[in-house]
């Protein structure tokens, strides 16, 4: 028993497995660090309040002072310019607009007033929806109610129940529209979250299928016979890659359809208590807002996304052929796919929770992973980052050509078998 256990452990806990485990551990720690840094950066800016003060009175100064007493960092401008210009120039994510005449309306006329809440839309990630709920306008309104209550504490004024109403505006691509940013993101979220999931499944399942198949053939000695046949080796490689792709597509379609059905089921349950007419009108309004902000993706843009997708799948297939060829036996195939899994998980998770394009110097490391450019392709199109979109496509093409040449050279040589025999001699 002891000798059998030692034998099995020595085969499973080999150098390749331990190296892959170490690399995976390092990469996962790095992923956690990047995510923590991203969330921390978002939380750091959540303590800022941005105000466009068009009223500029003692009352607005009291609002600013009260906010600072509550440990908020208040930044203000008094320029009467287009919202999208102010947010772009100040690099603000949002702002509360205090209109001219607001103080007179509240204190002299005893009437409710209206302020605008403006938000800049730069990503459609899940985290952007979560942080879209808190805005500068919320903090400003809370302080305004406190100040008004202190002033009119002994008076019976009905407008104090709701002294301020809010109108939401969203800016993107140099445009501005009266619409809530969270609702716009939600209208785009189904595809923007479904496509990365399907892509992630395609890459992971394709890699695992090919590596396992090649490793099994090496163990069964059928790969040697197949490569020694008169069939061109490039044809053999192509057939294996195509078969793995078809299998992975089936898996991805099944899983993706299940995910979509689950989402639609939850939507249908939520819609039971929603007025259909109102929901339809809101949908039409959101679609019009998307068009105004130029967030829609044109037909040629979708063609580009498909090209990104095909290049990514090609890279995953080719890399899997190389890794599968270097695996000694079927037992090693489980750890051989770890590099592809980790390189896919990084951009997938980060693109779902944040905007990779705005991650500072970290984004350049992520751009080195060819899969990243497909995960952010729709975001590049929605926010008109065409240089990154086409640059990523060119990088993927060059990367694919390079590893395709490496795979072809590997399978046209005898390294597949000499490498295995050399390792066996080393162990003996």
C-alpha positions in Angstrom: 0.0 0.0 0.0 2.8 2.4 1.0 4.7 1.8 -2.2 1.6 2.1 -4.4 0.6 5.4 -2.7 4.2 6.7 -3.2 4.1 5.7 -6.9 0.7 7.4 -7.5 1.7 10.6 -5.7 5.0 10.8 -7.6 3.1 10.6 -10.9 0.5 13.1 -9.9 2.7 15.6 -8.0 5.3 16.0 -10.7 7.3 19.1 -11.5 4.9 20.2 -14.2 1.9 20.1 -11.8 3.8 21.9 -9.0 5.0 24.6 -11.4 1.6 25.1 -12.8 0.1 25.2 -9.3 2.7 27.8 -8.2 2.1 30.0 -11.2 -1.7 29.7 -10.7 -1.3 30.7 -7.0 0.8 33.8 -8.0 -1.7 34.8 -10.7 -4.7 34.4 -8.4 -3.1 36.5 -5.7 -2.4 39.1 -8.3 -6.0 39.0 -9.5 -7.2 39.5 -6.0 -4.8 42.4 -5.5 -6.0 44.1 -8.7 -9.7 43.6 -7.8 -9.0 45.0 -4.3 -7.2 48.0 -5.7 -10.1 48.6 -8.2 -12.7 48.5 -5.5 -10.6 50.6 -3.1 -10.2 53.2 -5.8 -13.9 53.3 -6.4 -14.6 53.6 -2.7 -12.0 56.4 -2.3 -13.8 58.5 -4.9 -17.2 57.7 -3.3 -16.3 60.2 -0.5 -16.2 63.1 -3.0 -19.1 65.4 -3.7 -19.1 67.3 -7.0 -21.3 70.4 -7.2 -22.0 72.7 -10.2 -23.1 75.8 -8.2 -25.1 78.1 -10.5 -26.9 79.7 -7.6 -23.8 80.8 -5.7 -25.5 82.1 -2.5 -24.9 82.0 1.2 -27.2 78.9 1.3 -25.2 77.0 -1.2 -22.0 77.9 0.8 -23.8 76.5 3.9 -24.4 73.3 2.0 -20.8 73.0 1.1 -19.7 73.7 4.7 -22.1 71.1 6.0 -20.8 68.5 3.7 -17.3 69.2 4.7 -18.3 68.9 8.4 -19.4 65.4 7.5 -15.9 64.6 6.1 -16.9 64.8 2.5 -14.4 66.2 0.0 -16.4 68.9 -1.9 -15.3 70.1 -5.3 -17.3 72.8 -7.0 -17.5 74.8 -10.2 -19.7 77.7 -11.1 -19.6 77.6 -14.9 -22.8 77.5 -16.8 -21.7 75.1 -19.6 -23.0 71.8 -21.0 -22.9 69.1 -18.4 -20.8 66.7 -20.6 -18.1 69.4 -21.0 -17.9 70.1 -17.3 -17.6 66.5 -16.3 -15.1 65.8 -19.0 -12.9 68.9 -18.1 -13.0 68.2 -14.3 -12.7 64.4 -14.8 -15.8 63.9 -12.6 -17.9 60.8 -12.6 -21.0 62.7 -11.5 -22.2 66.1 -10.2 -25.2 67.7 -8.5 -26.4 70.9 -10.2 -27.7 73.7 -8.0 -29.8 75.9 -10.4 -29.8 79.7 -10.3 -32.6 81.0 -8.2 -32.8 77.9 -6.0 -32.3 79.9 -2.7 -34.9 82.4 -3.6 -37.4 79.7 -4.5 -36.9 77.9 -1.2 -36.5 80.7 1.3 -38.6 83.5 -0.2 -41.3 81.8 -2.3 -41.5 78.7 0.0 -41.7 76.4 -3.0 -40.0 73.1 -3.9 -37.1 73.3 -6.3 -35.5 70.9 -8.8 -31.8 70.0 -9.1 -30.1 67.9 -11.7 -28.1 64.8 -11.0 -25.5 64.2 -13.8 -23.5 61.0 -14.2 -20.8 60.2 -16.7 -21.2 56.7 -18.2 -17.8 55.1 -19.0 -18.5 51.4 -18.6 -21.3 48.9 -18.5 -19.7 46.6 -15.9 -21.6 45.1 -13.0 -19.7 47.3 -10.5 -20.9 50.5 -12.3 -24.5 49.5 -11.6 -23.7 48.9 -7.9 -22.0 52.3 -7.4 -24.6 54.1 -9.6 -27.0 54.2 -6.7 -25.0 56.8 -4.6 -24.4 60.2 -6.2 -23.4 63.7 -5.3 -27.1 64.7 -5.6 -28.1 62.3 -2.8 -25.6 63.8 -0.4 -26.5 67.4 -1.3 -30.2 66.7 -0.9 -29.7 65.1 2.5 -27.8 68.2 3.7 -30.3 70.6 2.2 -33.1 68.9 4.1 -31.2 69.3 7.3 -30.6 73.0 6.8 -34.1 73.7 5.7 -35.5 71.8 8.7 -33.4 73.9 11.1 -34.6 77.1 9.4 -38.3 76.2 9.3 -38.4 74.1 12.5 -41.3 76.3 14.0 -43.2 76.8 10.8 -45.8 74.5 9.1 -44.7 74.4 5.5 -45.9 71.5 3.4 -43.0 71.8 0.9 -40.6 70.6 3.6 -41.9 67.1 3.1 -40.3 67.1 -0.3 -38.4 70.3 -0.8 -36.2 69.0 -3.7 -36.9 66.9 -6.7 -34.2 65.3 -8.8 -33.9 64.9 -12.6 -31.3 62.4 -13.8 -29.0 63.1 -16.7 -26.4 60.8 -18.2 -23.4 61.8 -20.3 -21.3 59.6 -22.7 -19.3 60.0 -25.8 -19.6 63.8 -25.5 -23.4 63.6 -25.5 -26.0 64.3 -22.8 -29.5 62.9 -22.3 -32.2 63.0 -19.6 -32.1 59.4 -18.4 -30.9 57.4 -15.4 -27.5 55.8 -16.0 -28.3 52.7 -14.0 -31.4 52.1 -16.3 -29.2 52.6 -19.4 -26.6 50.1 -18.1 -29.4 47.6 -17.3 -30.8 47.9 -20.8 -27.4 46.9 -22.2 -26.3 44.4 -19.5 -27.9 41.2 -20.8 -25.7 41.0 -23.8 -22.7 42.6 -22.2 -22.7 40.0 -19.5 -23.9 37.0 -21.5 -21.2 37.3 -24.3 -18.2 37.2 -21.9 -19.7 34.2 -20.1 -20.1 32.2 -23.4 -16.6 33.3 -24.4 -15.1 32.2 -21.1 -16.8 28.8 -21.4 -15.6 28.4 -25.1 -12.0 29.0 -24.2 -11.8 26.9 -21.1 -13.8 23.9 -22.6 -11.9 24.0 -25.9 -8.5 24.0 -24.1 -9.5 21.2 -21.8 -10.9 19.1 -24.6 -7.8 19.4 -26.9 -5.2 18.9 -24.2 -7.0 15.8 -22.8 -7.4 14.4 -26.3 -3.8 14.9 -27.3 -2.5 13.6 -24.0 -4.7 10.5 -24.2 -3.4 9.7 -27.7 0.2 10.0 -26.5 -0.6 7.6 -23.7 -2.3 5.2 -26.1 0.6 5.5 -28.6 -2.0 6.4 -31.3 -0.6 9.8 -31.8 2.7 8.4 -33.1 0.9 6.2 -35.6 -1.3 9.1 -36.7 1.7 11.5 -37.2 3.6 8.8 -39.1 0.7 8.3 -41.6 0.9 9.9 -45.1 -1.8 12.5 -44.0 -0.2 16.0 -43.8 0.3 17.0 -40.2 -1.3 20.3 -40.7 -4.5 18.5 -41.7 -4.3 16.4 -38.5 -3.9 19.5 -36.4 -6.7 21.2 -38.1 -9.1 18.2 -37.7 -8.3 18.0 -34.0 -8.8 21.7 -33.5 -12.1 21.8 -35.4 -13.5 18.7 -33.5 -12.6 20.3 -30.2 -14.2 23.6 -31.3 -17.5 21.9 -32.3 -17.6 20.1 -28.9 -16.8 23.3 -27.0 -19.5 25.3 -29.0 -22.1 22.7 -28.0 -21.1 23.0 -24.4 -21.1 26.8 -24.5 -24.4 27.0 -26.3 -26.0 24.7 -23.7 -24.5 26.6 -20.7 -25.2 30.0 -22.3 -28.8 29.0 -23.1 -29.3 27.8 -19.5 -27.9 31.1 -18.2 -30.1 33.1 -20.5 -33.2 31.1 -19.6 -32.4 31.6 -15.9 -32.1 35.4 -16.4 -35.3 35.6 -18.4 -37.2 33.5 -15.7 -36.1 36.0 -13.1 -37.1 38.9 -15.3 -40.5 37.3 -15.9 -41.1 36.8 -12.2 -40.1 40.4 -11.5 -42.4 41.6 -14.3 -45.5 40.1 -12.7 -45.9 43.1 -10.5 -44.9 45.7 -13.1 -47.2 47.6 -15.4 -46.5 46.3 -18.9 -47.4 49.6 -20.6 -45.1 51.6 -18.3 -42.3 49.0 -18.7 -42.6 49.2 -22.5 -42.5 53.0 -22.5 -39.5 52.9 -20.3 -37.8 50.5 -22.7 -38.5 52.7 -25.7 -37.1 55.7 -23.7 -33.9 53.8 -22.8 -33.4 52.7 -26.4 -33.7 56.3 -27.5 -31.2 57.4 -24.8 -28.7 54.7 -26.0 -29.0 56.1 -29.5 -28.6 59.7 -28.3 -25.5 58.8 -26.4 -24.2 56.8 -29.4 -23.8 53.6 -27.3 -25.3 51.3 -29.9 -23.0 49.0 -31.9 -23.5 49.2 -35.7 -23.5 46.2 -38.0 -19.8 46.5 -39.0 -19.0 46.8 -35.3 -20.6 43.4 -34.7 -18.6 42.0 -37.5 -15.5 43.3 -35.8 -16.6 41.6 -32.5 -17.0 38.3 -34.4 -13.5 38.7 -35.8 -12.2 39.2 -32.2 -14.1 36.2 -31.1 -12.7 34.0 -33.9 -9.1 35.1 -33.3 -9.5 34.4 -29.6 -10.8 30.9 -30.2 -8.0 30.3 -32.7 -5.4 31.3 -30.1 -7.0 29.1 -27.5 -7.1 26.1 -29.9 -3.5 26.5 -31.0 -2.1 27.1 -27.5 -4.0 24.0 -26.4 -2.4 21.9 -29.1 1.0 23.0 -28.0 0.3 22.4 -24.3 -1.3 19.0 -25.1 1.8 18.0 -27.1 4.1 18.8 -24.2 2.1 16.8 -21.7 3.7 13.5 -20.9 0.4 11.6 -20.2 -3.3 11.9 -19.5 -2.7 12.6 -15.8 -0.8 15.8 -16.7 -3.6 17.2 -18.8 -5.5 18.4 -15.8 -2.8 20.9 -14.9 -1.7 21.7 -18.4 -4.8 23.8 -19.1 -4.1 26.0 -16.0 -2.2 28.7 -17.9 -5.1 29.2 -20.4 -7.7 29.0 -17.6 -5.9 31.7 -15.5 -5.2 34.0 -18.6 -8.9 33.7 -19.4 -10.2 34.2 -15.9 -8.2 37.4 -15.3 -9.8 39.5 -18.1 -13.2 37.8 -17.7 -13.6 38.6 -14.0 -12.1 42.1 -14.3 -14.3 43.0 -17.3 -17.4 42.0 -15.4 -16.7 44.0 -12.3 -14.8 47.0 -13.6 -13.5 48.9 -16.7 -10.2 47.4 -17.7 -9.6 50.4 -20.0 -9.4 52.7 -16.9 -7.2 50.6 -14.6 -4.0 52.7 -15.0 -0.7 50.9 -15.6 -2.3 47.5 -14.8 -4.3 47.6 -18.0 -1.1 47.3 -20.1 -0.3 44.0 -18.4 -3.8 42.8 -19.1 -3.5 43.9 -22.8 -0.6 41.5 -23.2 -3.1 38.7 -22.7 -4.7 38.3 -26.1 -8.1 37.2 -24.7 -8.5 40.6 -23.0 -9.2 42.4 -26.2 -12.2 40.2 -27.0 -13.7 40.7 -23.5 -13.5 44.5 -23.9 -14.3 44.7 -27.6 -18.0 45.7 -27.1 -17.0 48.3 -24.5 -14.5 49.8 -26.9 -17.2 50.1 -29.6 -19.8 51.6 -27.2 -17.4 54.2 -26.0 -15.7 54.8 -29.3 -12.2 53.6 -28.4 -11.5 52.5 -31.9 -7.7 52.6 -31.6 -7.8 50.0 -28.8 -10.4 47.9 -30.7 -8.4 47.6 -33.9 -5.0 47.6 -32.2 -6.2 44.6 -30.1 -7.4 42.9 -33.3 -4.0 43.3 -34.9 -2.2 42.1 -31.8 -4.4 39.0 -31.7 -3.7 38.2 -35.3 0.1 38.6 -34.8 -0.1 36.4 -31.7 -2.1 33.8 -33.5 0.3 33.6 -36.4 3.3 33.3 -34.0 1.9 30.4 -31.9 0.4 28.7 -35.1 4.0 28.6 -36.5 5.2 27.3 -33.1 2.5 24.6 -33.1 3.2 23.5 -36.7 7.0 23.3 -36.0 6.3 21.3 -32.8 4.2 18.7 -34.6 6.4 18.5 -37.6 9.4 17.6 -35.4 10.0 14.7 -33.1 10.1 16.8 -29.9 6.8 15.4 -28.9 8.3 12.0 -28.3 12.0 12.7 -27.6 10.9 15.1 -24.9 8.8 12.3 -23.3 11.6 9.7 -23.5 14.2 12.2 -22.2 12.0 12.8 -19.1 11.6 9.0 -18.6 15.4 8.5 -18.7 15.9 11.4 -16.3 13.5 9.7 -13.8 15.2 6.3 -14.2 
